[in-house]
Amino acid sequence: MAPDKPKLLIVEDDAGLQAQLKWAWPDFEVYIAGDRASAIALLRAEEPPVVTLDLGLPPDPDGTSEGFAVLDEIMAIKPDTKVIVASGHGARESALQAIAKGAYDFYQKPVDIEALGLIVRRALQLSKIESENRQLAARGSEDNRVLGRMITAAPEMLKVARTIERVANTNVSVMLLGASGTGKELLARGLHDASDRTGGAFVAINCAAIPENLLESELFGHEKGAFTGAVKTTEGKIELADGGTLFLDEVGDIPLPLQVKLLRFLQERVIERVGSRKSIPVDTRIVCATHQDLEAMITDGRFREDLFYRLAEIVVKIPSLAERPGDAALLAKAFLARFAKEMNPAVKGFAPDALAAIDSWGWPGNVRELENRVKRAVIMTEAKLVGAADLDLVAPEAEGCQVLNLKTAREAADRKVIRHALARSEGNISNTAKLLGISRPTLYDLLKQYDLQA
């Protein structure tokens, strides 16, 4: 079976030139449009990778306004389309304006079919390469997902994921310890999804975000008339998560009197709603998280030791983003792909200075900070590639090495650079070797020497 021909859309109002262009490329599936409406309809229906566009279209055949309107619509609908524009009206000025608006290239009338054919085939080849790169990037993102949701290639996070996968199908209480923005709720959801409770509800509550006098009702529910404003009986979050998982974020903010009631639930697996003495059996698994030092709070008398050991049957420490070399670039690419699709399809990726700044930044706000910076940059940038300035980042100058042993310092530097390069190239060995300026065999030797995974 013969392979499908590549699609080419010709937007031209001259009937004679339409026929000439159509017969010039028998190896293309050629579509013809003579005005804006039919051009946009064919673009939506056929999604051709390459379009030739005469800027002089009706109702402005002697000008360029209608042609530029078509170009703007193509860029808005399918910005990866390679548009090749033609104009006999102030050709150079119009061509430069078209390129600024996103056109791939231009040609001048009268048409040289052979020269135009070279431009069209070059545009098609570039479109194919970009499409393959997008597919590889998407595949790379999937390959770097753990627990179905979290993107990482860092051994530190892979170890965390393996721990969570091992305990997922048990009923032990899990405590996640990590700084704000490290992805504690995402890991809690991953644990729930990997467990045999995945058919039940996953309910999350931030204990620090709810006023102390309302937290008990939020967790345990209340009966009608239990307090002013209690106009109906309401189930609490523990009850709503029956058969599933309850995620208690910032568990260190639970007040001492309520800690006693939570401890009773963990020991007896029953709850009492506020305003009721009826015990209700509930089968809910507890996963909690905090960025606070609970052991210090126990010493200070602000957190019950017996509750801590009930909640912390398994403790998982989550590394900060700065402790996960290479992950910042991986996550940034995933965020950019998502936000560009939703908010600014013209954005295609990161400029080299942006990737360098992402790699070297300390990320005090962790993944949340990274996500916010990328989102803001995608919305605000007017370029196809997000730069370091769009992220409001400047790569800091390298600080003096604190390790005095030269061999240790070199190994640490090698590890860091190799992991950054692997992340930058989505784990592709050939591209990683090129980035590092070494051969593939040398890279394989270094990966083995430093026990790194591609």
C-alpha positions in Angstrom: 0.0 0.0 0.0 1.4 3.4 -1.0 2.1 5.8 1.8 -0.2 8.8 2.2 0.9 11.9 0.3 1.7 14.9 2.4 -0.9 17.6 2.4 -0.4 21.1 0.9 -2.9 23.9 1.0 -2.6 26.6 -1.8 -4.4 29.8 -1.0 -4.6 31.7 -4.3 -7.4 33.5 -6.1 -6.0 33.4 -9.6 -7.6 30.4 -11.4 -4.7 29.9 -13.9 -2.1 30.0 -11.1 -4.2 27.6 -9.1 -4.1 25.0 -11.8 -0.4 25.6 -12.5 0.5 25.1 -8.8 -1.7 22.1 -8.3 -0.1 20.2 -11.2 3.4 21.2 -10.1 3.4 18.8 -7.2 1.9 15.4 -8.1 3.6 13.9 -5.0 1.4 16.1 -2.7 -2.2 15.9 -1.8 -3.0 19.5 -2.9 -6.0 21.5 -1.7 -7.0 24.8 -3.3 -8.7 27.8 -1.6 -9.5 31.2 -3.3 -10.6 33.1 -0.2 -10.3 33.4 3.5 -13.4 31.3 4.5 -12.5 28.3 2.3 -8.9 28.5 3.4 -9.7 28.4 7.1 -12.3 25.6 6.5 -9.7 23.5 4.7 -7.1 24.2 7.4 -9.5 22.9 10.1 -10.6 19.9 8.1 -7.3 18.7 6.6 -4.7 20.2 8.9 -2.0 20.5 6.2 1.5 21.0 7.5 2.4 23.5 4.7 0.4 26.3 3.2 1.3 28.7 0.4 -0.5 32.0 0.8 -1.0 34.8 -1.7 -1.4 37.9 0.4 -3.5 39.6 -2.3 -6.9 38.0 -1.8 -10.4 39.2 -2.3 -12.0 41.5 -1.2 -8.6 43.2 -1.2 -6.8 41.7 -4.2 -4.7 44.8 -4.8 -3.6 45.0 -1.1 -2.4 42.6 1.6 -5.0 43.1 4.4 -7.0 40.0 3.6 -3.9 37.8 3.2 -2.5 39.0 6.6 -5.9 38.2 8.2 -5.7 34.7 6.8 -2.1 34.4 8.2 -3.2 35.6 11.6 -6.1 33.0 11.7 -3.8 30.2 10.7 -1.3 31.1 13.4 -4.1 31.2 16.0 -5.7 27.9 15.0 -2.5 25.8 14.2 0.6 27.8 14.9 3.0 24.9 13.9 1.8 25.3 10.3 4.6 26.3 7.9 3.1 29.2 5.9 4.9 30.4 2.8 3.6 33.8 1.6 3.7 35.5 -1.7 3.1 39.1 -2.7 3.8 41.4 -5.6 2.8 44.4 -3.6 5.9 45.9 -1.8 7.2 42.4 -1.6 10.1 42.9 0.8 8.2 44.9 3.4 5.2 42.5 3.2 7.5 39.5 3.5 9.2 40.9 6.6 5.9 41.7 8.2 4.6 38.1 7.4 7.7 36.5 9.0 7.2 38.7 12.1 3.6 37.3 12.3 4.8 33.7 12.2 5.2 32.8 8.5 7.9 30.3 7.7 9.2 31.8 4.4 8.3 33.9 1.4 8.5 33.9 -2.4 8.0 36.7 -4.9 5.7 36.8 -7.9 5.9 36.0 -10.8 6.2 32.5 -9.4 9.3 30.3 -10.0 7.7 26.9 -9.6 11.1 25.1 -9.1 12.3 27.6 -6.4 8.9 27.5 -4.7 9.0 23.7 -4.7 12.3 23.7 -2.8 10.9 26.0 -0.2 7.8 23.8 0.2 9.8 20.6 0.5 12.1 22.2 3.1 9.1 23.4 5.1 7.6 19.9 5.0 10.8 18.3 6.2 11.0 20.8 9.1 7.4 20.1 10.0 8.1 16.4 10.1 11.2 16.9 12.3 9.2 19.1 14.7 6.4 16.6 14.8 8.8 13.7 15.7 10.4 15.9 18.4 7.1 16.6 19.9 6.3 12.8 19.9 9.6 12.0 21.5 9.2 14.7 24.1 5.7 13.4 25.0 7.1 9.8 25.1 9.9 11.0 27.3 7.5 12.7 29.7 5.5 9.5 30.0 8.7 7.5 30.5 9.6 9.8 33.4 6.3 9.5 35.2 6.1 7.6 38.4 3.0 6.7 40.3 1.1 7.7 37.2 1.4 11.4 37.9 4.7 12.6 39.1 7.5 13.4 36.5 11.0 12.7 37.7 14.3 11.1 36.6 16.1 11.8 39.9 17.2 8.7 41.9 16.1 10.5 45.1 12.5 10.7 43.9 12.5 7.3 42.3 13.4 5.9 45.8 10.5 7.8 47.3 8.1 6.4 44.6 9.3 2.8 45.2 8.7 3.2 48.9 5.2 4.5 48.3 4.5 1.7 45.8 5.6 -0.9 48.4 3.3 0.4 51.2 0.3 1.3 48.9 -1.6 -2.0 49.4 -1.1 -2.1 53.1 -3.3 -0.2 55.6 -0.4 1.5 57.4 -0.6 5.3 58.0 2.0 7.2 56.0 3.5 10.5 56.9 5.1 12.6 54.1 7.7 15.1 55.3 8.9 17.8 52.9 9.1 21.5 52.3 6.1 23.4 50.9 5.7 22.9 47.2 7.5 19.5 46.9 4.4 17.6 45.7 3.2 16.0 48.9 -0.5 15.9 47.8 0.5 14.5 44.4 2.4 11.7 46.1 -0.6 11.1 48.4 -2.8 10.8 45.4 -0.3 8.4 43.8 -0.4 6.2 46.9 -4.2 6.1 46.8 -4.2 5.3 43.1 -1.7 2.5 43.5 -3.6 0.9 46.4 -6.6 -1.4 46.5 -8.6 1.6 47.7 -8.4 3.3 44.3 -12.2 2.7 43.8 -12.9 4.8 46.9 -12.7 8.5 47.3 -9.5 10.5 47.8 -10.3 13.4 50.1 -7.8 16.1 50.9 -7.9 18.7 53.7 -5.4 21.4 54.6 -5.5 21.6 58.4 -3.7 24.9 58.4 -6.3 26.6 56.1 -9.3 25.9 58.3 -10.0 28.0 61.5 -9.5 26.0 64.6 -13.1 26.2 65.7 -14.3 24.7 62.4 -11.7 22.0 61.9 -13.4 19.4 64.2 -16.7 19.8 62.2 -14.7 19.5 58.9 -13.1 16.3 60.0 -15.8 14.6 61.9 -19.0 16.1 60.6 -21.9 17.5 62.7 -25.5 16.8 63.5 -28.3 19.3 62.7 -28.5 21.9 65.5 -25.1 21.0 67.0 -24.2 24.7 66.8 -25.4 28.0 65.4 -25.6 27.6 61.6 -25.8 23.8 61.6 -29.0 23.6 59.6 -28.5 20.0 58.5 -26.6 16.9 59.4 -23.2 17.0 57.5 -20.7 14.2 57.0 -17.1 15.1 57.8 -14.0 14.4 55.6 -13.1 11.2 57.5 -16.6 9.8 56.8 -16.6 11.0 53.2 -13.4 9.1 52.6 -14.9 5.8 53.9 -13.4 3.0 51.8 -10.8 5.4 50.4 -8.0 7.7 51.6 -8.0 10.9 53.6 -5.0 13.2 53.1 -4.3 15.5 56.1 -2.0 18.2 54.9 -0.2 20.3 57.5 -1.2 17.9 60.2 1.0 19.7 62.7 -1.6 22.5 62.8 -4.2 20.3 64.4 -4.9 21.7 67.9 -4.2 19.5 70.9 -7.9 18.9 71.9 -8.7 17.7 68.4 -5.6 15.5 68.4 -7.2 13.4 71.1 -10.3 12.8 69.0 -8.2 11.9 65.9 -6.1 9.4 68.0 -9.3 7.7 69.1 -10.4 7.3 65.5 -7.0 5.8 64.6 -7.2 3.3 67.5 -10.8 2.3 67.3 -11.8 3.2 63.7 -15.0 4.9 64.8 -16.0 8.5 64.8 -18.6 10.7 66.6 -20.1 13.7 64.8 -20.2 17.0 66.6 -23.4 17.1 68.6 -23.8 13.3 68.6 -22.8 10.4 70.9 -23.5 7.8 68.3 -20.3 5.9 67.2 -20.0 5.4 63.4 -17.5 2.8 62.1 -15.4 4.2 59.3 -12.8 2.4 57.1 -10.6 5.3 56.1 -6.9 5.2 55.5 -4.9 8.2 56.7 -2.0 9.8 54.8 -0.7 13.0 56.3 2.0 15.6 55.5 3.8 18.4 57.1 6.8 20.7 56.7 7.1 21.2 60.4 9.4 19.4 62.8 6.9 17.3 64.7 9.5 15.8 67.0 10.4 19.3 68.2 6.7 20.0 68.7 6.4 16.8 70.8 9.2 18.1 73.0 7.5 21.4 73.3 4.2 19.7 74.2 2.4 21.0 71.1 1.9 17.6 69.5 1.0 14.3 71.1 3.7 11.6 70.9 1.1 8.8 70.8 -0.6 10.4 67.8 2.7 10.9 66.0 3.5 7.2 66.2 0.0 6.3 65.0 0.3 8.7 62.0 3.9 7.9 61.2 3.9 4.2 60.9 5.8 4.8 57.6 7.7 8.1 57.2 8.7 9.2 53.7 11.0 12.2 53.4 10.6 14.1 50.1 13.6 15.9 48.7 13.4 19.5 47.6 13.6 20.3 43.9 17.1 21.6 44.4 18.1 18.1 45.6 16.7 16.5 42.4 19.3 17.5 39.7 17.7 17.5 36.2 14.1 17.4 37.4 13.6 21.1 37.2 14.1 21.0 33.4 11.9 17.9 32.9 9.1 19.5 34.9 9.5 22.9 33.2 9.0 21.3 29.8 5.9 19.4 30.9 4.4 22.6 32.4 5.2 24.6 29.3 3.6 22.0 27.0 0.4 22.0 29.2 0.2 25.8 29.6 1.1 26.6 26.0 -1.7 24.3 24.8 -4.2 25.9 27.1 -3.1 29.6 27.0 -0.6 30.4 24.3 -0.1 27.9 21.5 2.5 30.1 19.8 5.0 29.1 22.5 7.1 26.2 21.3 9.7 25.7 24.0 12.6 27.2 26.1 15.5 29.2 24.8 18.9 27.9 25.8 19.4 30.7 28.4 16.1 29.7 30.1 17.1 26.1 30.4 20.5 27.1 31.9 18.7 29.4 34.4 16.3 26.7 35.3 19.1 24.2 35.9 21.1 26.6 38.1 18.2 28.2 40.1 17.8 27.1 43.7 14.0 26.8 43.6 13.2 27.9 47.2 9.5 27.5 46.4 10.1 24.0 44.9 7.8 22.6 42.2 5.1 25.1 43.0 7.4 28.0 42.3 8.6 26.4 39.0 5.0 25.8 37.9 4.0 29.4 38.6 7.0 30.9 36.9 6.5 28.8 33.7 2.8 29.6 33.7 3.4 33.3 34.0 6.1 33.2 31.3 3.9 31.3 28.8 1.1 33.8 29.3 3.2 37.0 29.0 5.9 36.1 26.4 5.5 37.4 22.8 8.2 35.1 21.5 8.0 31.4 20.4 10.7 30.4 22.9 10.5 31.4 26.6 13.7 33.1 27.7 15.3 33.5 31.1 14.0 37.0 31.4 10.4 35.7 30.8 10.9 33.5 33.8 12.3 36.4 35.8 15.5 34.3 36.3 19.1 35.1 35.7 21.6 32.2 36.0 23.7 33.0 39.1 27.5 33.0 38.8 29.0 29.7 39.9 29.9 29.7 43.5 33.2 28.5 44.9 33.3 24.8 45.5 33.0 23.8 49.1 34.6 20.4 48.7 38.4 20.6 49.1 39.1 17.1 47.9 39.7 17.5 44.2 38.6 13.9 43.1 35.4 14.2 45.1 34.7 17.7 43.7 35.2 16.4 40.1 32.9 13.4 40.7 30.2 15.6 42.2 30.5 18.0 39.2 30.4 15.2 36.7 27.3 13.6 38.3 25.5 16.9 38.3 26.3 17.9 34.7 25.5 14.4 33.4 22.1 14.3 35.1 21.3 17.8 33.8 22.3 16.7 30.3 20.2 13.5 30.5 17.2 15.6 31.6 17.7 18.2 28.9 17.8 15.5 26.2 14.9 13.4 27.6 17.2 10.5 28.4 18.5 10.2 24.7 22.0 8.9 25.0 23.2 10.2 21.6 21.9 13.7 22.3 23.3 13.6 25.9 26.7 12.7 24.6 26.6 15.6 22.1 25.6 18.1 24.8 28.5 16.9 26.9 30.9 16.9 24.1 31.9 13.2 24.6 31.4 10.0 22.7 28.6 7.5 23.4 31.1 4.8 24.8 32.6 7.4 27.2 29.1 8.4 28.4 28.2 4.8 29.0 31.4 4.3 31.0 30.5 7.4 33.1 27.0 6.2 33.7 28.3 2.9 34.9 31.0 4.5 37.0 28.6 6.9 38.8 25.7 4.4 38.9 23.4 6.7 36.9 20.4 5.7 34.9 19.7 7.0 31.4 
